[in-house]
Amino acid sequence: MNVGAFSLVQAAGVSWMTSYHSWIILAGTFVFGDSIVLAASGLAAHGQWSVGSVILWSFLGTLISDTMWFKLADRTLQKIMSDPTREAAFVRMTARMDRWVGESPHRGLLFVKFLWGTRTLSIVYMASREVSTLTFMLFDAIGTLLWLAVLVPIGFLAGQGVANLSADLTRLEYALPILLVLAIVLKRGRTWILNRRVLA
C-alpha cells in the first residue's frame, strides 16, 4: 500500500471513529468496561470526542450490561459454583460484602465498581440477596456515575500527558494504542492495591 492510499485509510478510520463514537463507547463499555472508558476519556483530551458524550455513552453501556448480567445471575452462579477457584472467591466476597453492607446489600453498588475484577461476582451477590431489579438499577446508576466521576478525569489527564510527550503522538493512530496500554496499566495497578483486600 503506497503512502497516499495509507493516508486515505487512516483518514477514513478517524472519520469512522468520530462519526460512530457513541456506538463505539456504548459497545466498548458493554463488553470491556473501564479500559474503554479510560481510552475514550484520553481521546476526549485530544479533542476527538467530547467528555460529555464519553460520560453519557459509558454510563448507558455500563448500566445496560450490568442489568443484563443481573438478570442472568442464576445461570452465572451455576458456572461459578462449578469452578472451585471462582466459588472460593465468591464465598470470600460474599462474607466481606455481608460485613460491609449488612441488611442493605444494594449499598454495595455505590462502591463495588472501584474494586476491579469483582464486577460479575458483585452482580451475582446482589441477585443472591434478592435485590429487586428496580433497586439494582437505581443504585447501580448512582454507583456508575460515581465511578465515572473518578475514571473519566484519570483518562483525560492521561490523554493530556500523552499529548504533551510529542506533537506526533497527538495523532489518533498513535494516541489510541498508547492510551489503551495506559488503561491496562491503571487497571492492573488497581488490582494490586484494592482487589487483594476484597478477595484475600
Z-matrix of the N, CA and C atoms (Angstrom, degrees):
N
C 1 1.467
C 2 1.527 1 108.98
N 3 1.348 2 117.96 1 126.62
C 4 1.451 3 120.59 2 -178.88
C 5 1.527 4 110.55 3 -76.72
N 6 1.331 5 115.50 4 172.00
C 7 1.467 6 121.29 5 -175.19
C 8 1.523 7 111.06 6 -61.98
N 9 1.331 8 117.02 7 -41.94
C 10 1.454 9 120.30 8 -178.66
C 11 1.515 10 112.50 9 -62.75
N 12 1.348 11 115.92 10 -44.53
C 13 1.461 12 119.76 11 179.43
C 14 1.518 13 111.17 12 -66.04
N 15 1.349 14 116.33 13 -39.56
C 16 1.466 15 120.49 14 178.87
C 17 1.523 16 110.79 15 -62.55
N 18 1.331 17 116.79 16 -39.63
C 19 1.462 18 120.95 17 178.72
C 20 1.524 19 111.02 18 -64.59
N 21 1.339 20 116.08 19 -38.44
C 22 1.458 21 119.82 20 177.89
C 23 1.524 22 111.42 21 -64.66
N 24 1.337 23 116.24 22 -40.58
C 25 1.469 24 120.55 23 178.24
C 26 1.527 25 110.15 24 -63.69
N 27 1.347 26 115.89 25 -42.87
C 28 1.458 27 119.94 26 178.35
C 29 1.526 28 110.93 27 -61.37
N 30 1.335 29 116.04 28 -45.47
C 31 1.462 30 120.21 29 -179.19
C 32 1.531 31 110.47 30 -62.85
N 33 1.333 32 116.37 31 -39.57
C 34 1.462 33 119.86 32 178.81
C 35 1.521 34 110.84 33 -65.28
N 36 1.352 35 116.11 34 -39.08
C 37 1.460 36 120.56 35 178.76
C 38 1.512 37 111.99 36 -63.67
N 39 1.324 38 116.06 37 -44.18
C 40 1.464 39 120.79 38 178.64
C 41 1.523 40 110.49 39 -64.25
N 42 1.340 41 115.92 40 -42.21
C 43 1.464 42 120.32 41 179.20
C 44 1.527 43 110.64 42 -62.61
N 45 1.337 44 116.46 43 -41.28
C 46 1.467 45 120.76 44 -179.72
C 47 1.520 46 110.61 45 -64.55
N 48 1.346 47 116.81 46 -43.10
C 49 1.457 48 120.46 47 -179.62
C 50 1.522 49 111.41 48 -66.47
N 51 1.313 50 116.63 49 -33.34
C 52 1.460 51 120.30 50 178.41
C 53 1.529 52 111.17 51 -72.61
N 54 1.330 53 115.91 52 -42.70
C 55 1.466 54 120.06 53 -176.72
C 56 1.524 55 112.40 54 -70.95
N 57 1.324 56 116.85 55 -35.29
C 58 1.465 57 120.83 56 -174.23
C 59 1.524 58 112.47 57 -113.56
N 60 1.337 59 115.61 58 27.73
C 61 1.459 60 118.45 59 -175.94
C 62 1.523 61 112.53 60 -61.25
N 63 1.345 62 117.38 61 -33.87
C 64 1.461 63 119.53 62 -179.01
C 65 1.524 64 111.00 63 -62.34
N 66 1.338 65 116.62 64 -44.14
C 67 1.454 66 120.47 65 179.40
C 68 1.518 67 111.50 66 -69.35
N 69 1.322 68 117.03 67 -35.13
C 70 1.469 69 120.84 68 178.83
C 71 1.527 70 110.19 69 -63.47
N 72 1.332 71 115.94 70 -46.82
C 73 1.467 72 119.97 71 -179.51
C 74 1.522 73 110.74 72 -67.94
N 75 1.326 74 116.80 73 -43.87
C 76 1.461 75 121.23 74 -179.17
C 77 1.523 76 110.86 75 -59.84
N 78 1.326 77 117.12 76 -51.05
C 79 1.463 78 121.04 77 -179.50
C 80 1.524 79 110.88 78 -68.57
N 81 1.337 80 116.50 79 -37.24
C 82 1.466 81 120.06 80 -178.99
C 83 1.508 82 112.81 81 -64.15
N 84 1.328 83 117.29 82 -46.35
C 85 1.463 84 119.86 83 179.28
C 86 1.528 85 110.97 84 -70.33
N 87 1.323 86 117.17 85 -30.88
C 88 1.459 87 121.36 86 177.19
C 89 1.527 88 110.36 87 -60.86
N 90 1.339 89 116.87 88 -39.43
C 91 1.464 90 121.24 89 -174.74
C 92 1.521 91 112.72 90 -97.67
N 93 1.342 92 117.00 91 -46.70
C 94 1.462 93 120.67 92 -169.69
C 95 1.526 94 114.78 93 -104.88
N 96 1.332 95 118.27 94 -19.43
C 97 1.461 96 119.93 95 176.38
C 98 1.512 97 114.84 96 77.13
N 99 1.343 98 115.72 97 -132.18
C 100 1.462 99 119.59 98 -166.92
C 101 1.522 100 115.22 99 -69.27
N 102 1.336 101 119.69 100 -21.48
C 103 1.466 102 120.25 101 176.49
C 104 1.524 103 110.56 102 -60.17
N 105 1.324 104 116.25 103 -41.68
C 106 1.457 105 120.56 104 179.73
C 107 1.523 106 110.76 105 -69.57
N 108 1.323 107 117.24 106 -38.31
C 109 1.469 108 120.41 107 178.71
C 110 1.518 109 110.04 108 -60.89
N 111 1.320 110 116.59 109 -45.21
C 112 1.463 111 120.44 110 -179.93
C 113 1.529 112 111.29 111 -63.72
N 114 1.330 113 116.20 112 -46.03
C 115 1.466 114 119.86 113 -179.76
C 116 1.530 115 111.20 114 -64.63
N 117 1.328 116 117.20 115 -43.33
C 118 1.470 117 120.90 116 179.99
C 119 1.521 118 110.93 117 -64.61
N 120 1.324 119 116.78 118 -38.27
C 121 1.472 120 120.27 119 177.53
C 122 1.517 121 110.74 120 -65.88
N 123 1.332 122 115.91 121 -36.91
C 124 1.462 123 119.59 122 176.12
C 125 1.517 124 111.85 123 -63.98
N 126 1.319 125 116.92 124 -39.83
C 127 1.463 126 120.43 125 177.28
C 128 1.525 127 111.12 126 -67.75
N 129 1.330 128 116.60 127 -30.35
C 130 1.466 129 119.50 128 175.98
C 131 1.524 130 110.55 129 -63.68
N 132 1.334 131 116.33 130 -33.30
C 133 1.464 132 120.33 131 176.89
C 134 1.517 133 111.50 132 -66.35
N 135 1.346 134 116.87 133 -23.14
C 136 1.460 135 122.09 134 177.60
C 137 1.525 136 111.75 135 -89.67
N 138 1.329 137 116.69 136 0.22
C 139 1.455 138 120.25 137 -179.98
C 140 1.510 139 114.18 138 80.77
N 141 1.362 140 117.24 139 8.33
C 142 1.459 141 119.61 140 -179.47
C 143 1.530 142 111.26 141 -73.34
N 144 1.331 143 116.13 142 -41.87
C 145 1.458 144 122.30 143 179.29
C 146 1.515 145 108.06 144 -130.19
N 147 1.321 146 117.64 145 156.91
C 148 1.459 147 120.26 146 177.60
C 149 1.524 148 109.79 147 -84.80
N 150 1.327 149 116.10 148 148.97
C 151 1.460 150 121.39 149 179.18
C 152 1.535 151 109.91 150 -60.94
N 153 1.330 152 116.18 151 -39.71
C 154 1.460 153 120.14 152 -179.98
C 155 1.513 154 112.65 153 -59.88
N 156 1.330 155 117.61 154 -42.45
C 157 1.465 156 120.24 155 -179.76
C 158 1.520 157 111.12 156 -70.09
N 159 1.334 158 116.94 157 -34.09
C 160 1.468 159 120.18 158 176.55
C 161 1.527 160 110.00 159 -61.76
N 162 1.332 161 115.91 160 -45.55
C 163 1.467 162 120.63 161 -179.88
C 164 1.527 163 110.59 162 -64.98
N 165 1.329 164 117.55 163 -47.32
C 166 1.460 165 121.73 164 -177.00
C 167 1.523 166 111.91 165 -60.46
N 168 1.332 167 117.33 166 -52.99
C 169 1.462 168 120.38 167 -174.42
C 170 1.520 169 111.79 168 -75.02
N 171 1.339 170 117.45 169 -29.31
C 172 1.466 171 120.01 170 174.15
C 173 1.524 172 110.11 171 -66.72
N 174 1.324 173 115.51 172 -40.93
C 175 1.465 174 120.99 173 178.69
C 176 1.528 175 110.76 174 -61.31
N 177 1.340 176 116.26 175 -49.54
C 178 1.465 177 120.21 176 -178.26
C 179 1.522 178 111.71 177 -64.77
N 180 1.328 179 116.96 178 -43.98
C 181 1.463 180 120.40 179 -179.78
C 182 1.515 181 112.03 180 -61.92
N 183 1.338 182 116.22 181 -41.10
C 184 1.465 183 120.78 182 -179.59
C 185 1.521 184 110.99 183 -68.80
N 186 1.325 185 116.98 184 -45.43
C 187 1.464 186 120.75 185 -178.53
C 188 1.526 187 111.56 186 -63.62
N 189 1.331 188 117.10 187 -43.03
C 190 1.465 189 120.75 188 178.79
C 191 1.528 190 110.33 189 -63.56
N 192 1.325 191 116.23 190 -45.04
C 193 1.470 192 120.37 191 -179.41
C 194 1.523 193 111.30 192 -63.32
N 195 1.334 194 116.91 193 -46.98
C 196 1.463 195 120.51 194 -179.05
C 197 1.523 196 111.56 195 -61.64
N 198 1.334 197 116.45 196 -41.09
C 199 1.461 198 120.31 197 -179.56
C 200 1.522 199 110.75 198 -66.44
N 201 1.325 200 116.85 199 -38.28
C 202 1.462 201 120.01 200 177.48
C 203 1.519 202 110.60 201 -62.06
N 204 1.351 203 116.66 202 -46.64
C 205 1.466 204 120.50 203 179.47
C 206 1.527 205 110.87 204 -64.59
N 207 1.323 206 116.46 205 -33.83
C 208 1.461 207 120.14 206 178.18
C 209 1.532 208 110.56 207 -63.59
N 210 1.318 209 116.60 208 -41.68
C 211 1.466 210 120.56 209 -179.93
C 212 1.530 211 111.67 210 -70.90
N 213 1.335 212 116.92 211 -23.09
C 214 1.470 213 121.41 212 179.16
C 215 1.524 214 111.80 213 -100.24
N 216 1.317 215 117.26 214 16.83
C 217 1.468 216 121.57 215 -172.14
C 218 1.526 217 112.98 216 -61.43
N 219 1.318 218 117.77 217 -37.62
C 220 1.468 219 120.03 218 -179.27
C 221 1.525 220 111.46 219 -60.97
N 222 1.315 221 115.68 220 -44.35
C 223 1.466 222 120.26 221 179.04
C 224 1.527 223 110.46 222 -66.44
N 225 1.333 224 116.42 223 -39.85
C 226 1.458 225 120.24 224 179.30
C 227 1.521 226 111.09 225 -65.67
N 228 1.334 227 117.05 226 -39.64
C 229 1.459 228 121.27 227 179.58
C 230 1.524 229 111.05 228 -61.51
N 231 1.323 230 117.69 229 -38.15
C 232 1.458 231 121.14 230 177.68
C 233 1.526 232 111.08 231 -61.15
N 234 1.339 233 116.16 232 -40.71
C 235 1.467 234 120.01 233 178.55
C 236 1.526 235 110.91 234 -67.92
N 237 1.338 236 116.29 235 -38.98
C 238 1.463 237 120.05 236 178.89
C 239 1.524 238 110.23 237 -62.32
N 240 1.316 239 116.84 238 -44.83
C 241 1.454 240 121.04 239 -177.16
C 242 1.528 241 112.85 240 -70.79
N 243 1.326 242 117.18 241 -16.74
C 244 1.469 243 120.07 242 177.59
C 245 1.525 244 112.61 243 -84.81
N 246 1.326 245 116.42 244 -7.54
C 247 1.463 246 122.04 245 179.47
C 248 1.527 247 108.14 246 -116.55
N 249 1.344 248 118.59 247 111.99
C 250 1.469 249 121.25 248 -176.06
C 251 1.526 250 114.13 249 -55.85
N 252 1.323 251 117.16 250 -37.93
C 253 1.469 252 120.29 251 -179.27
C 254 1.523 253 111.02 252 -67.12
N 255 1.323 254 116.27 253 -47.49
C 256 1.460 255 120.35 254 179.67
C 257 1.528 256 110.98 255 -68.44
N 258 1.324 257 116.34 256 -35.80
C 259 1.458 258 119.33 257 177.93
C 260 1.528 259 110.94 258 -62.85
N 261 1.342 260 116.29 259 -43.14
C 262 1.467 261 120.01 260 178.99
C 263 1.523 262 110.80 261 -63.31
N 264 1.340 263 117.04 262 -40.72
C 265 1.465 264 120.81 263 178.22
C 266 1.520 265 110.82 264 -63.84
N 267 1.320 266 116.33 265 -39.93
C 268 1.468 267 120.40 266 -179.70
C 269 1.529 268 110.91 267 -66.81
N 270 1.319 269 117.54 268 -41.04
C 271 1.463 270 121.12 269 178.72
C 272 1.523 271 110.56 270 -62.95
N 273 1.347 272 116.64 271 -42.90
C 274 1.466 273 119.99 272 178.92
C 275 1.519 274 111.18 273 -64.30
N 276 1.332 275 116.03 274 -43.00
C 277 1.459 276 118.87 275 -179.77
C 278 1.523 277 110.80 276 -66.16
N 279 1.325 278 117.00 277 -40.35
C 280 1.459 279 121.09 278 179.06
C 281 1.531 280 110.81 279 -58.05
N 282 1.328 281 115.90 280 -44.27
C 283 1.466 282 120.17 281 179.61
C 284 1.524 283 110.84 282 -63.22
N 285 1.334 284 116.23 283 -42.92
C 286 1.468 285 119.74 284 179.18
C 287 1.522 286 111.50 285 -65.07
N 288 1.322 287 116.09 286 -46.27
C 289 1.460 288 119.81 287 -178.56
C 290 1.523 289 111.37 288 -63.36
N 291 1.326 290 117.12 289 -38.60
C 292 1.464 291 120.25 290 177.84
C 293 1.525 292 110.91 291 -60.41
N 294 1.328 293 116.20 292 -39.10
C 295 1.476 294 119.92 293 178.86
C 296 1.524 295 110.98 294 -69.41
N 297 1.322 296 116.30 295 -37.18
C 298 1.468 297 119.92 296 -174.97
C 299 1.526 298 112.97 297 -76.75
N 300 1.331 299 117.15 298 -40.97
C 301 1.472 300 119.59 299 -171.07
C 302 1.525 301 113.38 300 -110.15
N 303 1.317 302 117.84 301 -12.21
C 304 1.457 303 121.15 302 174.96
C 305 1.514 304 113.35 303 57.82
N 306 1.327 305 115.34 304 -124.03
C 307 1.460 306 121.36 305 -175.75
C 308 1.531 307 113.08 306 -83.41
N 309 1.317 308 116.92 307 1.10
C 310 1.474 309 120.42 308 -178.72
C 311 1.527 310 109.78 309 -124.33
N 312 1.340 311 117.83 310 71.28
C 313 1.468 312 120.82 311 -174.66
C 314 1.522 313 113.84 312 -58.31
N 315 1.343 314 117.45 313 -29.13
C 316 1.465 315 120.36 314 -178.51
C 317 1.531 316 112.20 315 -63.11
N 318 1.338 317 117.61 316 -21.00
C 319 1.471 318 119.25 317 178.72
C 320 1.522 319 111.88 318 -64.35
N 321 1.324 320 116.27 319 -23.24
C 322 1.456 321 119.42 320 177.87
C 323 1.512 322 113.33 321 -62.70
N 324 1.339 323 116.52 322 -23.33
C 325 1.464 324 120.08 323 179.39
C 326 1.519 325 112.58 324 -66.75
N 327 1.323 326 117.04 325 -15.63
C 328 1.467 327 120.54 326 -179.53
C 329 1.523 328 112.14 327 -75.88
N 330 1.335 329 117.49 328 -19.64
C 331 1.465 330 118.56 329 -176.50
C 332 1.526 331 114.35 330 -133.25
N 333 1.337 332 118.21 331 -13.11
C 334 1.457 333 119.37 332 -170.61
C 335 1.526 334 113.19 333 -66.26
N 336 1.333 335 118.72 334 -24.44
C 337 1.462 336 120.46 335 179.50
C 338 1.533 337 112.40 336 -66.01
N 339 1.321 338 116.42 337 -19.18
C 340 1.456 339 119.35 338 179.26
C 341 1.527 340 111.63 339 -79.09
N 342 1.310 341 117.00 340 -7.15
C 343 1.459 342 122.12 341 179.63
C 344 1.516 343 107.89 342 -104.30
N 345 1.333 344 116.31 343 91.18
C 346 1.460 345 121.19 344 -173.28
C 347 1.525 346 110.44 345 -62.05
N 348 1.313 347 115.69 346 140.95
C 349 1.444 348 120.90 347 177.49
C 350 1.515 349 113.97 348 93.90
N 351 1.334 350 117.13 349 -3.06
C 352 1.467 351 120.15 350 -178.20
C 353 1.529 352 111.95 351 -111.23
N 354 1.310 353 117.49 352 8.88
C 355 1.471 354 120.75 353 -173.27
C 356 1.529 355 112.10 354 -57.33
N 357 1.336 356 116.92 355 -55.24
C 358 1.458 357 120.04 356 -177.51
C 359 1.518 358 111.35 357 -65.31
N 360 1.329 359 116.18 358 -43.80
C 361 1.459 360 120.12 359 -179.58
C 362 1.524 361 111.61 360 -61.23
N 363 1.333 362 116.29 361 -40.90
C 364 1.467 363 119.46 362 -178.21
C 365 1.528 364 111.23 363 -68.58
N 366 1.325 365 117.39 364 -37.02
C 367 1.458 366 120.59 365 178.59
C 368 1.527 367 110.34 366 -66.25
N 369 1.339 368 116.60 367 -43.08
C 370 1.458 369 120.51 368 177.40
C 371 1.530 370 110.15 369 -63.79
N 372 1.333 371 116.11 370 -37.28
C 373 1.465 372 120.18 371 177.33
C 374 1.532 373 110.46 372 -59.45
N 375 1.331 374 116.86 373 -45.54
C 376 1.468 375 120.59 374 -179.91
C 377 1.526 376 111.05 375 -60.13
N 378 1.332 377 116.27 376 -43.02
C 379 1.461 378 119.86 377 179.72
C 380 1.528 379 111.06 378 -66.28
N 381 1.342 380 116.62 379 -38.21
C 382 1.462 381 120.06 380 -179.43
C 383 1.523 382 111.92 381 -68.02
N 384 1.326 383 116.46 382 -22.16
C 385 1.462 384 120.73 383 177.68
C 386 1.531 385 111.64 384 -95.21
N 387 1.330 386 115.10 385 12.75
C 388 1.466 387 123.01 386 173.77
C 389 1.533 388 113.05 387 58.76
N 390 1.328 389 115.86 388 39.56
C 391 1.458 390 120.38 389 171.61
C 392 1.532 391 107.35 390 -70.77
N 393 1.325 392 117.38 391 134.11
C 394 1.465 393 119.95 392 -179.51
C 395 1.524 394 110.36 393 -70.05
N 396 1.331 395 115.35 394 156.16
C 397 1.463 396 119.88 395 -179.13
C 398 1.521 397 111.64 396 -60.41
N 399 1.332 398 117.50 397 -42.17
C 400 1.463 399 121.18 398 -179.45
C 401 1.526 400 111.08 399 -63.82
N 402 1.335 401 116.61 400 -44.57
C 403 1.471 402 120.17 401 178.50
C 404 1.523 403 110.29 402 -64.05
N 405 1.333 404 115.98 403 -42.04
C 406 1.462 405 120.06 404 178.10
C 407 1.520 406 110.66 405 -58.30
N 408 1.321 407 117.23 406 -48.61
C 409 1.462 408 120.47 407 -177.43
C 410 1.524 409 111.66 408 -64.45
N 411 1.324 410 117.31 409 -38.88
C 412 1.455 411 121.09 410 -179.62
C 413 1.519 412 111.27 411 -64.27
N 414 1.325 413 117.13 412 -51.51
C 415 1.459 414 120.32 413 -177.64
C 416 1.525 415 111.84 414 -73.50
N 417 1.327 416 116.73 415 -30.62
C 418 1.461 417 119.76 416 175.48
C 419 1.520 418 110.19 417 -66.45
N 420 1.334 419 116.85 418 -37.51
C 421 1.468 420 120.79 419 177.86
C 422 1.526 421 110.76 420 -63.41
N 423 1.329 422 116.02 421 -43.96
C 424 1.474 423 119.60 422 179.00
C 425 1.524 424 110.31 423 -65.11
N 426 1.339 425 116.14 424 -45.43
C 427 1.462 426 120.10 425 178.92
C 428 1.513 427 112.33 426 -61.94
N 429 1.336 428 116.67 427 -37.52
C 430 1.464 429 120.62 428 178.56
C 431 1.518 430 111.56 429 -65.50
N 432 1.331 431 117.21 430 -41.01
C 433 1.467 432 120.72 431 178.21
C 434 1.531 433 110.73 432 -64.02
N 435 1.329 434 116.94 433 -40.91
C 436 1.470 435 120.10 434 177.07
C 437 1.529 436 110.63 435 -63.39
N 438 1.322 437 115.73 436 -42.35
C 439 1.461 438 122.29 437 179.26
C 440 1.531 439 110.97 438 -62.59
N 441 1.329 440 116.85 439 -43.83
C 442 1.462 441 120.57 440 179.03
C 443 1.524 442 111.69 441 -68.70
N 444 1.330 443 116.57 442 -31.20
C 445 1.471 444 120.14 443 179.26
C 446 1.525 445 111.25 444 -63.96
N 447 1.317 446 116.71 445 -23.31
C 448 1.468 447 121.40 446 176.82
C 449 1.523 448 110.95 447 -94.91
N 450 1.332 449 116.11 448 -44.66
C 451 1.462 450 120.60 449 -171.88
C 452 1.526 451 113.22 450 -71.15
N 453 1.326 452 117.04 451 -42.19
C 454 1.464 453 120.00 452 -177.26
C 455 1.537 454 111.99 453 -62.65
N 456 1.348 455 119.94 454 -46.57
C 457 1.457 456 119.00 455 176.38
C 458 1.536 457 113.35 456 -60.44
N 459 1.345 458 117.16 457 -36.20
C 460 1.462 459 119.92 458 177.85
C 461 1.525 460 110.23 459 -62.82
N 462 1.339 461 116.64 460 -47.16
C 463 1.454 462 120.13 461 178.80
C 464 1.515 463 112.44 462 -64.59
N 465 1.318 464 116.22 463 -38.87
C 466 1.466 465 120.84 464 179.81
C 467 1.530 466 110.79 465 -63.80
N 468 1.330 467 116.70 466 -45.36
C 469 1.460 468 120.68 467 179.50
C 470 1.525 469 111.13 468 -66.56
N 471 1.335 470 117.01 469 -36.65
C 472 1.461 471 120.11 470 175.95
C 473 1.517 472 110.04 471 -63.68
N 474 1.332 473 116.88 472 -40.35
C 475 1.459 474 120.78 473 177.79
C 476 1.514 475 112.15 474 -63.72
N 477 1.323 476 116.85 475 -39.23
C 478 1.462 477 120.11 476 176.31
C 479 1.520 478 111.00 477 -64.67
N 480 1.334 479 116.07 478 -37.85
C 481 1.458 480 120.12 479 178.03
C 482 1.514 481 111.76 480 -63.14
N 483 1.337 482 117.07 481 -41.15
C 484 1.460 483 120.87 482 177.00
C 485 1.521 484 110.11 483 -62.71
N 486 1.331 485 117.02 484 -42.44
C 487 1.460 486 121.35 485 -179.02
C 488 1.520 487 111.23 486 -63.32
N 489 1.324 488 117.19 487 -32.33
C 490 1.460 489 120.64 488 -178.11
C 491 1.524 490 113.14 489 -78.15
N 492 1.346 491 117.42 490 -14.29
C 493 1.460 492 119.34 491 -178.86
C 494 1.525 493 111.65 492 -67.33
N 495 1.319 494 115.14 493 -43.99
C 496 1.463 495 119.66 494 -177.15
C 497 1.518 496 109.19 495 -164.97
N 498 1.295 497 116.38 496 147.36
C 499 1.464 498 120.00 497 178.22
C 500 1.519 499 111.11 498 -62.29
N 501 1.351 500 116.62 499 -32.34
C 502 1.462 501 119.77 500 -179.41
C 503 1.516 502 111.87 501 -65.34
N 504 1.338 503 116.32 502 -29.77
C 505 1.459 504 119.85 503 -176.16
C 506 1.520 505 112.93 504 -77.79
N 507 1.313 506 117.98 505 -6.72
C 508 1.466 507 119.71 506 177.65
C 509 1.523 508 111.00 507 -77.64
N 510 1.341 509 116.67 508 -11.67
C 511 1.458 510 119.38 509 177.38
C 512 1.520 511 109.18 510 -70.25
N 513 1.322 512 115.88 511 139.64
C 514 1.460 513 122.07 512 -172.39
C 515 1.523 514 112.49 513 -58.04
N 516 1.332 515 117.71 514 -39.89
C 517 1.464 516 119.64 515 -175.52
C 518 1.529 517 111.82 516 -67.09
N 519 1.369 518 117.11 517 -22.49
C 520 1.462 519 120.01 518 175.37
C 521 1.516 520 111.35 519 -93.15
N 522 1.309 521 116.36 520 -38.20
C 523 1.468 522 120.16 521 -174.16
C 524 1.525 523 112.46 522 -67.17
N 525 1.330 524 117.34 523 -41.16
C 526 1.460 525 119.82 524 -175.14
C 527 1.526 526 113.19 525 -60.96
N 528 1.351 527 120.02 526 -49.91
C 529 1.470 528 118.74 527 178.48
C 530 1.528 529 112.89 528 -60.99
N 531 1.343 530 116.85 529 -38.69
C 532 1.460 531 120.06 530 -179.90
C 533 1.522 532 110.36 531 -64.99
N 534 1.329 533 116.94 532 -41.95
C 535 1.463 534 120.74 533 179.70
C 536 1.520 535 111.66 534 -66.50
N 537 1.327 536 117.01 535 -35.92
C 538 1.463 537 119.83 536 176.84
C 539 1.527 538 111.03 537 -64.91
N 540 1.328 539 116.57 538 -39.98
C 541 1.468 540 120.35 539 176.79
C 542 1.521 541 110.08 540 -63.46
N 543 1.340 542 117.07 541 -44.23
C 544 1.460 543 120.39 542 177.50
C 545 1.520 544 111.28 543 -60.35
N 546 1.339 545 116.77 544 -38.74
C 547 1.467 546 120.37 545 179.10
C 548 1.518 547 111.02 546 -62.36
N 549 1.333 548 116.36 547 -42.35
C 550 1.466 549 120.51 548 179.58
C 551 1.524 550 110.56 549 -65.25
N 552 1.332 551 116.74 550 -42.14
C 553 1.469 552 120.65 551 179.14
C 554 1.524 553 110.58 552 -62.11
N 555 1.328 554 117.02 553 -44.29
C 556 1.461 555 120.58 554 178.96
C 557 1.517 556 111.59 555 -62.57
N 558 1.329 557 116.61 556 -40.26
C 559 1.463 558 119.86 557 178.90
C 560 1.521 559 110.74 558 -63.90
N 561 1.328 560 117.04 559 -44.64
C 562 1.454 561 119.97 560 -179.15
C 563 1.523 562 110.45 561 -64.86
N 564 1.336 563 116.23 562 -35.76
C 565 1.458 564 119.55 563 177.53
C 566 1.510 565 112.18 564 -63.10
N 567 1.321 566 116.32 565 -42.72
C 568 1.461 567 119.99 566 177.72
C 569 1.523 568 111.38 567 -66.43
N 570 1.326 569 115.71 568 -33.41
C 571 1.459 570 118.76 569 177.13
C 572 1.519 571 110.45 570 -60.08
N 573 1.316 572 116.16 571 -46.85
C 574 1.467 573 121.08 572 -177.18
C 575 1.520 574 111.68 573 -66.47
N 576 1.332 575 116.79 574 -39.46
C 577 1.465 576 120.77 575 -175.95
C 578 1.516 577 113.05 576 -78.16
N 579 1.335 578 116.41 577 -44.66
C 580 1.462 579 119.95 578 -170.82
C 581 1.517 580 114.87 579 -104.05
N 582 1.300 581 116.69 580 -44.36
C 583 1.458 582 119.46 581 -166.31
C 584 1.518 583 113.15 582 -67.34
N 585 1.341 584 117.29 583 -30.97
C 586 1.447 585 120.43 584 -179.96
C 587 1.529 586 111.54 585 -62.31
N 588 1.324 587 116.09 586 -32.10
C 589 1.465 588 119.59 587 -179.61
C 590 1.522 589 112.01 588 -70.92
N 591 1.335 590 115.86 589 -28.89
C 592 1.456 591 119.50 590 -178.63
C 593 1.516 592 111.38 591 -80.57
N 594 1.335 593 116.74 592 -44.00
C 595 1.447 594 120.94 593 -172.10
C 596 1.523 595 113.71 594 -100.73
N 597 1.322 596 117.45 595 -1.54
C 598 1.469 597 119.69 596 -179.27
C 599 1.513 598 110.91 597 -76.87
